Amino acid sequence: MNGRELLVRGGTGLIGTGLIVAAMWVHTMRPKVDAKEMDPLRNDGKIGQTVSNRMFSVRVDGVQAARSLASGLSFGDHPPIGTDGIYLAVKIRAKSEREPLRLGTAKLETPGGYSYRYDPRSATTSTIPDMQPMIWAPGTLLFELPKNHLQGAHLVVGTGGLLPQLSAAVDIDLGISASGVQALLRSAVDRYDPEPSS
């Protein structure tokens, strides 16, 4: 093997290694890019406002904090379902624009990148409205979260589906300020039951 052949093979090895490193870097970046591209477009609003998109409209009528939830079992005297944090009941009204729909996703997003799903315990039931065209239907979404994550919380609801980028979603600021957190905690109830409010 002469010097020229050694240089060609060494150069080829370096270029190949560089291409592999670049491909691995691109591969690690791709899921993050895809995740952003797959997110549905959100329409923004605030508590008390009707937030609409091409498929449905949602309005948050109010929020209620709870220290415990009523047991979902209807017989016997069952203890309430407690928490180390707080339950937040978000009272909504929703309607579809053209055809019957059901909300496929609902979560509470808080500053710092935290996200909480509705229906924190299997023994409880959020009341999610079936949406009909032009008819407002009430519902209550329950979330369990730490008390220090109430401030700045947003409700994000959408239709979901196999192609998220084609689904519709709304993002509603619940208007919970620092003083609002204290007011919510002071007014927190025991044995909250979403059924009567729906």
Secondary structure, 3 states (H helix, E strand, C coil): CCHHHHHHHHHHHHHHHHHHHHHHHHHHHHHHHHHHHHCCCEEEEECCCEEECCCEEEEEEEEEEEEEECCCCCCCCCCCEEEEEEEEEEEEEEEECCCCEECCEEEEEECCCEEEEECCCCCCCCECCEEEECECEEEEEEEEECHHHCCCCEEEEECCCCCHHHCCEEEEECCCCHHHHHHHHHCCECCECHHHHC
